[in-house]
Amino acid sequence: MQNLHNIEPSGFHKGQYTGYAHGSVYRISRTNSSRYSETWRAERRTGDGPYTLYAATLQSMSVKLETIPRRPQRATDAEIREELRNEVTNTGDC
């Protein structure tokens, strides 16, 4: 395998790879489905739900992982409390 900066062989599953993109981890494996013949599939399973990519080669998968848009950063608990406090004071409901 050619050295790819965001894909490495899996240490736990033979024939599978691990891909990285913007702090997310993807499980990359070969698929032989009727829709995608002899391709690579990358899956991310998080609280946001599954996210799947398909590519013909690992090199093209690496490029796809690079072009994934960065997910918006989640608000911290302190920011959420401050926003709720502002909503209550702005509406006058107390």
MMTF fields as JSON, N, C-alpha, C and O atoms, coordinates in Angstrom:
{
  "mmtfVersion": "1.0.0",
  "mmtfProducer": "UNKNOWN",
  "numBonds": 375,
  "numAtoms": 376,
  "numGroups": 94,
  "numChains": 1,
  "numModels": 1,
  "chainsPerModel": [1],
  "groupsPerChain": [94],
  "chainIdList": ["A"],
  "bondAtomList": [4, 2, 8, 6, 12, 10, 16, 14, 20, 18, 24, 22, 28, 26, 32, 30, 36, 34, 40, 38, 44, 42, 48, 46, 52, 50, 56, 54, 60, 58, 64, 62, 68, 66, 72, 70, 76, 74, 80, 78, 84, 82, 88, 86, 92, 90, 96, 94, 100, 98, 104, 102, 108, 106, 112, 110, 116, 114, 120, 118, 124, 122, 128, 126, 132, 130, 136, 134, 140, 138, 144, 142, 148, 146, 152, 150, 156, 154, 160, 158, 164, 162, 168, 166, 172, 170, 176, 174, 180, 178, 184, 182, 188, 186, 192, 190, 196, 194, 200, 198, 204, 202, 208, 206, 212, 210, 216, 214, 220, 218, 224, 222, 228, 226, 232, 230, 236, 234, 240, 238, 244, 242, 248, 246, 252, 250, 256, 254, 260, 258, 264, 262, 268, 266, 272, 270, 276, 274, 280, 278, 284, 282, 288, 286, 292, 290, 296, 294, 300, 298, 304, 302, 308, 306, 312, 310, 316, 314, 320, 318, 324, 322, 328, 326, 332, 330, 336, 334, 340, 338, 344, 342, 348, 346, 352, 350, 356, 354, 360, 358, 364, 362, 368, 366, 372, 370],
  "bondOrderList": [1, 1, 1, 1, 1, 1, 1, 1, 1, 1, 1, 1, 1, 1, 1, 1, 1, 1, 1, 1, 1, 1, 1, 1, 1, 1, 1, 1, 1, 1, 1, 1, 1, 1, 1, 1, 1, 1, 1, 1, 1, 1, 1, 1, 1, 1, 1, 1, 1, 1, 1, 1, 1, 1, 1, 1, 1, 1, 1, 1, 1, 1, 1, 1, 1, 1, 1, 1, 1, 1, 1, 1, 1, 1, 1, 1, 1, 1, 1, 1, 1, 1, 1, 1, 1, 1, 1, 1, 1, 1, 1, 1, 1],
  "groupList": [{"groupName": "MET", "atomNameList": ["N", "CA", "C", "O"], "elementList": ["N", "C", "C", "O"], "formalChargeList": [0, 0, 0, 0], "bondAtomList": [1, 0, 2, 1, 3, 2], "bondOrderList": [1, 1, 2], "singleLetterCode": "M", "chemCompType": "L-PEPTIDE LINKING"}, {"groupName": "GLN", "atomNameList": ["N", "CA", "C", "O"], "elementList": ["N", "C", "C", "O"], "formalChargeList": [0, 0, 0, 0], "bondAtomList": [1, 0, 2, 1, 3, 2], "bondOrderList": [1, 1, 2], "singleLetterCode": "Q", "chemCompType": "L-PEPTIDE LINKING"}, {"groupName": "ASN", "atomNameList": ["N", "CA", "C", "O"], "elementList": ["N", "C", "C", "O"], "formalChargeList": [0, 0, 0, 0], "bondAtomList": [1, 0, 2, 1, 3, 2], "bondOrderList": [1, 1, 2], "singleLetterCode": "N", "chemCompType": "L-PEPTIDE LINKING"}, {"groupName": "LEU", "atomNameList": ["N", "CA", "C", "O"], "elementList": ["N", "C", "C", "O"], "formalChargeList": [0, 0, 0, 0], "bondAtomList": [1, 0, 2, 1, 3, 2], "bondOrderList": [1, 1, 2], "singleLetterCode": "L", "chemCompType": "L-PEPTIDE LINKING"}, {"groupName": "HIS", "atomNameList": ["N", "CA", "C", "O"], "elementList": ["N", "C", "C", "O"], "formalChargeList": [0, 0, 0, 0], "bondAtomList": [1, 0, 2, 1, 3, 2], "bondOrderList": [1, 1, 2], "singleLetterCode": "H", "chemCompType": "L-PEPTIDE LINKING"}, {"groupName": "ILE", "atomNameList": ["N", "CA", "C", "O"], "elementList": ["N", "C", "C", "O"], "formalChargeList": [0, 0, 0, 0], "bondAtomList": [1, 0, 2, 1, 3, 2], "bondOrderList": [1, 1, 2], "singleLetterCode": "I", "chemCompType": "L-PEPTIDE LINKING"}, {"groupName": "GLU", "atomNameList": ["N", "CA", "C", "O"], "elementList": ["N", "C", "C", "O"], "formalChargeList": [0, 0, 0, 0], "bondAtomList": [1, 0, 2, 1, 3, 2], "bondOrderList": [1, 1, 2], "singleLetterCode": "E", "chemCompType": "L-PEPTIDE LINKING"}, {"groupName": "PRO", "atomNameList": ["N", "CA", "C", "O"], "elementList": ["N", "C", "C", "O"], "formalChargeList": [0, 0, 0, 0], "bondAtomList": [1, 0, 2, 1, 3, 2], "bondOrderList": [1, 1, 2], "singleLetterCode": "P", "chemCompType": "L-PEPTIDE LINKING"}, {"groupName": "SER", "atomNameList": ["N", "CA", "C", "O"], "elementList": ["N", "C", "C", "O"], "formalChargeList": [0, 0, 0, 0], "bondAtomList": [1, 0, 2, 1, 3, 2], "bondOrderList": [1, 1, 2], "singleLetterCode": "S", "chemCompType": "L-PEPTIDE LINKING"}, {"groupName": "GLY", "atomNameList": ["N", "CA", "C", "O"], "elementList": ["N", "C", "C", "O"], "formalChargeList": [0, 0, 0, 0], "bondAtomList": [1, 0, 2, 1, 3, 2], "bondOrderList": [1, 1, 2], "singleLetterCode": "G", "chemCompType": "PEPTIDE LINKING"}, {"groupName": "PHE", "atomNameList": ["N", "CA", "C", "O"], "elementList": ["N", "C", "C", "O"], "formalChargeList": [0, 0, 0, 0], "bondAtomList": [1, 0, 2, 1, 3, 2], "bondOrderList": [1, 1, 2], "singleLetterCode": "F", "chemCompType": "L-PEPTIDE LINKING"}, {"groupName": "LYS", "atomNameList": ["N", "CA", "C", "O"], "elementList": ["N", "C", "C", "O"], "formalChargeList": [0, 0, 0, 0], "bondAtomList": [1, 0, 2, 1, 3, 2], "bondOrderList": [1, 1, 2], "singleLetterCode": "K", "chemCompType": "L-PEPTIDE LINKING"}, {"groupName": "TYR", "atomNameList": ["N", "CA", "C", "O"], "elementList": ["N", "C", "C", "O"], "formalChargeList": [0, 0, 0, 0], "bondAtomList": [1, 0, 2, 1, 3, 2], "bondOrderList": [1, 1, 2], "singleLetterCode": "Y", "chemCompType": "L-PEPTIDE LINKING"}, {"groupName": "THR", "atomNameList": ["N", "CA", "C", "O"], "elementList": ["N", "C", "C", "O"], "formalChargeList": [0, 0, 0, 0], "bondAtomList": [1, 0, 2, 1, 3, 2], "bondOrderList": [1, 1, 2], "singleLetterCode": "T", "chemCompType": "L-PEPTIDE LINKING"}, {"groupName": "ALA", "atomNameList": ["N", "CA", "C", "O"], "elementList": ["N", "C", "C", "O"], "formalChargeList": [0, 0, 0, 0], "bondAtomList": [1, 0, 2, 1, 3, 2], "bondOrderList": [1, 1, 2], "singleLetterCode": "A", "chemCompType": "L-PEPTIDE LINKING"}, {"groupName": "VAL", "atomNameList": ["N", "CA", "C", "O"], "elementList": ["N", "C", "C", "O"], "formalChargeList": [0, 0, 0, 0], "bondAtomList": [1, 0, 2, 1, 3, 2], "bondOrderList": [1, 1, 2], "singleLetterCode": "V", "chemCompType": "L-PEPTIDE LINKING"}, {"groupName": "ARG", "atomNameList": ["N", "CA", "C", "O"], "elementList": ["N", "C", "C", "O"], "formalChargeList": [0, 0, 0, 0], "bondAtomList": [1, 0, 2, 1, 3, 2], "bondOrderList": [1, 1, 2], "singleLetterCode": "R", "chemCompType": "L-PEPTIDE LINKING"}, {"groupName": "TRP", "atomNameList": ["N", "CA", "C", "O"], "elementList": ["N", "C", "C", "O"], "formalChargeList": [0, 0, 0, 0], "bondAtomList": [1, 0, 2, 1, 3, 2], "bondOrderList": [1, 1, 2], "singleLetterCode": "W", "chemCompType": "L-PEPTIDE LINKING"}, {"groupName": "ASP", "atomNameList": ["N", "CA", "C", "O"], "elementList": ["N", "C", "C", "O"], "formalChargeList": [0, 0, 0, 0], "bondAtomList": [1, 0, 2, 1, 3, 2], "bondOrderList": [1, 1, 2], "singleLetterCode": "D", "chemCompType": "L-PEPTIDE LINKING"}, {"groupName": "CYS", "atomNameList": ["N", "CA", "C", "O"], "elementList": ["N", "C", "C", "O"], "formalChargeList": [0, 0, 0, 0], "bondAtomList": [1, 0, 2, 1, 3, 2], "bondOrderList": [1, 1, 2], "singleLetterCode": "C", "chemCompType": "L-PEPTIDE LINKING"}],
  "groupTypeList": [0, 1, 2, 3, 4, 2, 5, 6, 7, 8, 9, 10, 4, 11, 9, 1, 12, 13, 9, 12, 14, 4, 9, 8, 15, 12, 16, 5, 8, 16, 13, 2, 8, 8, 16, 12, 8, 6, 13, 17, 16, 14, 6, 16, 16, 13, 9, 18, 9, 7, 12, 13, 3, 12, 14, 14, 13, 3, 1, 8, 0, 8, 15, 11, 3, 6, 13, 5, 7, 16, 16, 7, 1, 16, 14, 13, 18, 14, 6, 5, 16, 6, 6, 3, 16, 2, 6, 15, 13, 2, 13, 9, 18, 19],
  "groupIdList": [1, 2, 3, 4, 5, 6, 7, 8, 9, 10, 11, 12, 13, 14, 15, 16, 17, 18, 19, 20, 21, 22, 23, 24, 25, 26, 27, 28, 29, 30, 31, 32, 33, 34, 35, 36, 37, 38, 39, 40, 41, 42, 43, 44, 45, 46, 47, 48, 49, 50, 51, 52, 53, 54, 55, 56, 57, 58, 59, 60, 61, 62, 63, 64, 65, 66, 67, 68, 69, 70, 71, 72, 73, 74, 75, 76, 77, 78, 79, 80, 81, 82, 83, 84, 85, 86, 87, 88, 89, 90, 91, 92, 93, 94],
  "secStructList": [7, 7, 7, 5, 6, 6, 3, 3, 3, 7, 1, 1, 1, 6, 6, 7, 3, 3, 3, 3, 3, 6, 6, 3, 3, 3, 3, 3, 3, 3, 3, 7, 7, 1, 1, 1, 6, 6, 3, 3, 3, 3, 3, 3, 3, 3, 6, 6, 3, 3, 3, 3, 3, 3, 3, 1, 1, 2, 2, 2, 2, 2, 2, 2, 2, 2, 2, 1, 7, 7, 7, 7, 7, 7, 7, 7, 2, 2, 2, 2, 2, 2, 2, 2, 2, 2, 2, 2, 2, 2, 2, 6, 7, 7],
  "xCoordList": [0.83, 0.0, 0.871, 1.863, 0.479, 1.168, 0.917, -0.156, 1.882, 1.692, 0.668, 0.851, -0.399, -1.428, -1.504, -1.566, -1.498, -1.396, -2.638, -2.556, -3.79, -4.997, -5.628, -6.753, -4.924, -5.401, -4.262, -3.136, -4.563, -3.559, -4.213, -5.425, -3.423, -3.99, -4.568, -4.011, -5.69, -6.322, -5.475, -4.971, -5.327, -4.579, -5.425, -4.902, -6.728, -7.635, -8.299, -8.653, -8.476, -9.193, -8.326, -7.963, -8.0, -7.168, -7.899, -9.088, -7.201, -7.772, -8.595, -9.176, -8.658, -9.405, -8.44, -7.308, -8.915, -8.1, -8.872, -10.089, -8.146, -8.728, -8.412, -7.258, -9.447, -9.265, -9.608, -10.43, -8.979, -9.179, -9.535, -8.927, -10.535, -10.917, -11.516, -12.568, -10.863, -11.366, -11.803, -12.863, -11.017, -11.317, -12.267, -12.543, -12.776, -13.637, -12.827, -11.857, -13.241, -12.552, -13.491, -14.667, -12.963, -13.736, -13.175, -11.96, -14.058, -13.677, -13.785, -14.866, -12.672, -12.629, -12.475, -11.566, -13.369, -13.309, -13.731, -14.345, -13.397, -13.769, -15.215, -15.687, -15.917, -17.304, -17.516, -16.898, -18.371, -18.689, -20.191, -20.767, -20.823, -22.27, -22.584, -21.707, -23.817, -24.213, -24.176, -23.95, -24.396, -24.39, -22.965, -22.685, -22.077, -20.688, -19.782, -19.457, -19.388, -18.594, -17.12, -16.515, -16.562, -15.134, -14.693, -13.802, -15.294, -14.905, -14.586, -14.729, -14.155, -13.878, -15.003, -15.505, -15.396, -16.449, -15.879, -15.231, -16.122, -15.7, -16.945, -17.82, -17.032, -18.192, -17.773, -16.781, -18.557, -18.372, -19.676, -20.739, -19.605, -20.806, -20.626, -19.795, -21.422, -21.35, -22.759, -23.723, -22.882, -24.183, -24.978, -26.201, -24.288, -24.958, -25.616, -26.375, -25.34, -25.835, -24.727, -23.635, -24.987, -23.94, -23.65, -24.533, -22.432, -22.005, -21.123, -20.134, -21.451, -20.737, -20.204, -20.88, -18.97, -18.33, -17.953, -17.667, -17.947, -17.494, -16.422, -16.504, -15.4, -14.341, -13.77, -13.82, -13.227, -12.687, -11.339, -11.036, -10.534, -9.208, -9.0, -9.736, -7.995, -7.672, -7.161, -7.401, -6.454, -5.968, -7.141, -7.111, -8.181, -9.341, -10.132, -10.746, -10.121, -10.771, -10.06, -10.706, -8.738, -7.961, -8.341, -8.48, -8.511, -8.905, -10.306, -10.55, -11.234, -12.598, -12.616, -13.362, -11.793, -11.731, -11.22, -11.664, -10.286, -9.758, -10.808, -10.782, -11.734, -12.687, -13.987, -14.88, -14.107, -15.303, -15.353, -14.357, -16.512, -16.59, -16.481, -16.967, -15.856, -15.673, -17.025, -17.81, -17.297, -18.554, -18.517, -17.463, -19.662, -19.663, -19.397, -19.822, -18.691, -18.347, -19.594, -20.38, -19.757, -20.914, -20.726, -19.608, -21.846, -21.812, -21.483, -21.873, -20.773, -20.459, -21.656, -22.56, -21.655, -22.75, -22.89, -24.003, -21.762, -21.797, -22.437, -23.199, -22.144, -22.733, -24.245, -25.008, -24.668, -26.1, -26.831, -27.911, -26.25, -26.877, -26.989, -28.013, -25.939, -25.942, -27.023, -27.726, -27.158, -28.176, -29.583, -30.449, -29.814, -31.114, -31.409, -32.537, -30.385, -30.549, -30.923, -31.768, -30.303, -30.607, -32.026, -32.708, -32.477, -33.838, -34.859, -35.846, -34.636, -35.566, -35.606, -36.686, -34.442, -34.419, -34.973, -35.538, -34.829, -35.327, -36.849, -37.483, -37.424, -38.879, -39.647, -40.845, -39.014, -39.674, -40.482, -41.194, -40.4, -41.13, -40.355, -39.245, -40.929, -40.287, -41.323, -40.986],
  "yCoordList": [-1.185, 0.0, 1.243, 1.332, 2.194, 3.474, 4.226, 4.092, 5.011, 5.783, 6.884, 7.758, 6.827, 7.851, 8.494, 7.792, 9.816, 10.505, 10.369, 10.598, 10.002, 9.919, 8.521, 8.357, 7.516, 6.134, 5.227, 5.352, 4.307, 3.344, 1.971, 1.888, 0.889, -0.448, -0.587, -0.069, -1.292, -1.511, -2.476, -3.47, -2.182, -3.062, -4.207, -5.123, -4.166, -5.16, -6.056, -7.195, -5.559, -6.323, -6.482, -5.491, -7.699, -7.976, -7.539, -7.816, -6.868, -6.425, -5.156, -4.722, -4.55, -3.301, -2.179, -2.419, -0.959, 0.217, 1.181, 1.075, 2.115, 3.166, 4.498, 4.786, 5.309, 6.617, 7.716, 7.525, 8.865, 9.994, 11.239, 11.517, 11.995, 13.252, 14.184, 13.887, 15.293, 16.342, 15.793, 16.166, 14.926, 14.398, 13.214, 12.67, 12.796, 11.624, 10.424, 10.569, 9.244, 8.008, 7.185, 7.014, 6.683, 5.896, 4.485, 4.289, 3.513, 2.113, 1.854, 1.978, 1.496, 1.325, -0.156, -0.819, -0.669, -2.078, -2.214, -1.311, -3.348, -3.63, -4.091, -4.786, -3.703, -4.132, -4.7, -4.24, -5.679, -6.296, -6.272, -7.278, -5.157, -5.083, -4.943, -4.606, -5.197, -5.09, -3.641, -3.377, -2.721, -1.308, -0.771, -0.002, -1.182, -0.712, -1.927, -2.592, -2.209, -3.411, -3.158, -2.216, -3.993, -3.933, -2.527, -1.953, -1.988, -0.659, -0.697, -1.726, 0.435, 0.613, 1.422, 2.367, 1.042, 1.743, 2.24, 1.487, 3.497, 4.076, 4.445, 5.143, 3.98, 4.264, 4.953, 4.59, 5.956, 6.614, 6.452, 6.801, 5.93, 5.784, 6.621, 6.327, 7.662, 8.548, 8.867, 8.299, 9.757, 10.187, 10.895, 10.993, 11.397, 12.077, 11.082, 11.483, 9.79, 8.774, 8.307, 8.875, 7.292, 6.769, 7.708, 8.429, 7.69, 8.475, 7.562, 7.04, 7.349, 6.389, 7.052, 7.869, 6.684, 7.125, 5.905, 4.845, 6.041, 4.976, 5.527, 6.675, 4.703, 5.094, 3.848, 2.756, 4.016, 2.886, 2.427, 1.235, 3.351, 3.01, 3.685, 4.6, 3.226, 3.866, 5.288, 6.17, 5.515, 6.866, 7.824, 8.945, 7.391, 8.27, 8.415, 9.456, 7.382, 7.484, 8.53, 9.304, 8.554, 9.532, 10.949, 11.829, 11.167, 12.491, 12.84, 13.977, 11.877, 12.137, 12.478, 13.357, 11.783, 12.08, 13.499, 14.171, 13.957, 15.315, 16.371, 17.46, 16.058, 17.069, 17.088, 17.881, 16.237, 16.251, 17.579, 17.995, 18.257, 19.531, 19.328, 18.338, 20.252, 20.211, 20.378, 21.25, 19.537, 19.634, 20.845, 21.169, 21.525, 22.671, 22.219, 21.144, 23.057, 22.728, 22.85, 23.786, 21.903, 21.922, 22.964, 23.256, 23.515, 24.515, 23.834, 22.691, 24.545, 24.022, 24.239, 25.014, 23.56, 23.709, 25.161, 25.661, 25.832, 27.223, 28.117, 29.023, 27.878, 28.677, 28.439, 29.373, 27.197, 26.873, 27.544, 28.103, 27.495, 28.147, 29.654, 30.256, 30.26, 31.701, 32.054, 33.05, 31.256, 31.504, 31.394, 32.215, 30.388, 30.231, 31.393, 31.882, 31.828, 32.955, 34.217, 34.992, 34.426, 35.595, 35.522, 36.543, 34.332, 34.181, 34.54, 35.216, 34.099, 34.375, 35.865, 36.42, 36.529, 37.97, 38.802, 39.87, 38.345, 39.114, 39.009, 39.935, 37.903, 37.737, 38.342, 38.588, 38.59, 39.155, 38.148, 38.534, 36.882, 35.847, 35.445, 34.919, 35.687, 35.271, 34.958, 34.59],
  "zCoordList": [0.0, 0.0, 0.0, 0.723, -0.823, -0.878, 0.425, 1.012, 0.887, 2.113, 1.883, 1.036, 2.642, 2.592, 3.97, 4.979, 4.021, 5.31, 6.185, 7.392, 5.612, 6.429, 6.427, 6.899, 5.904, 5.916, 6.358, 5.878, 7.281, 7.74, 7.908, 8.106, 7.831, 8.028, 9.437, 10.405, 9.533, 10.836, 11.65, 11.126, 12.909, 13.796, 14.323, 14.957, 14.068, 14.638, 13.601, 13.909, 12.367, 11.35, 10.102, 9.469, 9.753, 8.588, 7.315, 7.156, 6.423, 5.155, 5.253, 4.259, 6.434, 6.59, 6.958, 7.378, 6.791, 7.05, 7.939, 8.089, 8.52, 9.336, 8.673, 8.359, 8.463, 7.844, 8.825, 9.722, 8.656, 9.56, 8.758, 7.724, 9.247, 8.603, 9.646, 10.212, 9.9, 10.803, 12.154, 12.656, 12.741, 14.06, 14.07, 15.14, 12.924, 12.836, 12.359, 11.615, 12.796, 12.425, 11.548, 11.869, 10.447, 9.489, 9.412, 9.44, 9.316, 9.101, 7.601, 7.025, 6.969, 5.521, 5.197, 5.697, 4.357, 3.964, 2.506, 1.937, 1.915, 0.541, 0.484, 1.383, -0.573, -0.73, -2.124, -3.084, -2.239, -3.526, -3.762, -4.176, -3.509, -3.697, -5.181, -5.976, -5.548, -6.951, -7.43, -8.611, -6.523, -6.895, -7.059, -7.978, -6.167, -6.201, -6.361, -5.378, -7.552, -7.782, -7.454, -7.967, -6.611, -6.241, -5.835, -6.461, -4.823, -4.353, -2.867, -2.208, -2.363, -0.939, -0.332, -0.94, 0.881, 1.605, 2.935, 3.662, 3.238, 4.519, 5.303, 4.789, 6.551, 7.394, 8.685, 9.317, 9.054, 10.346, 11.098, 10.584, 12.304, 13.131, 14.382, 15.241, 14.458, 15.62, 16.072, 15.561, 17.011, 17.467, 16.385, 16.479, 15.346, 14.24, 13.296, 12.413, 13.465, 12.547, 11.626, 11.635, 10.841, 9.966, 8.8, 8.334, 8.346, 7.194, 6.363, 6.878, 5.082, 4.253, 2.997, 2.373, 2.633, 1.396, 0.571, 1.128, -0.738, -1.63, -2.551, -2.988, -2.852, -3.776, -4.44, -3.874, -5.64, -6.394, -5.848, -5.878, -5.352, -4.835, -3.486, -3.116, -2.761, -1.481, -1.702, -0.878, -2.817, -3.113, -3.305, -2.798, -4.04, -4.223, -2.919, -2.682, -2.077, -0.76, 0.089, 0.796, 0.02, 0.767, 0.359, 1.208, -0.942, -1.44, -0.95, -0.547, -0.98, -0.503, 0.981, 1.41, 1.765, 3.193, 3.43, 4.361, 2.587, 2.727, 2.419, 2.994, 1.514, 1.064, 1.869, 1.571, 2.874, 3.715, 4.454, 5.045, 4.427, 5.148, 6.653, 7.2, 7.287, 8.736, 9.417, 9.045, 10.419, 11.155, 12.075, 12.624, 12.255, 13.166, 14.591, 15.013, 15.313, 16.689, 17.566, 17.422, 18.462, 19.354, 20.444, 20.869, 20.882, 21.945, 23.276, 23.515, 24.119, 25.444, 26.362, 26.046, 27.481, 28.455, 28.914, 29.073, 29.126, 29.582, 28.517, 28.856, 27.246, 26.171, 26.074, 25.829, 26.266, 26.221, 27.376, 27.182, 28.589, 29.746, 29.532, 29.857, 28.987, 28.729, 27.702, 27.866, 26.659, 25.637, 26.23, 25.924, 27.072, 27.71, 28.658, 28.722, 29.391, 30.308, 29.526, 29.973, 28.371, 27.544, 26.991, 26.91, 26.61, 26.097, 27.168, 26.877, 28.395, 29.494, 29.796, 30.002, 29.828, 30.147, 28.995, 29.233, 27.766, 26.612, 26.451, 25.946, 26.872, 26.722, 27.878, 27.742, 28.999, 30.155, 30.944, 31.871, 30.614, 31.353, 32.601, 32.51, 33.735, 34.992, 36.016, 37.141]
}
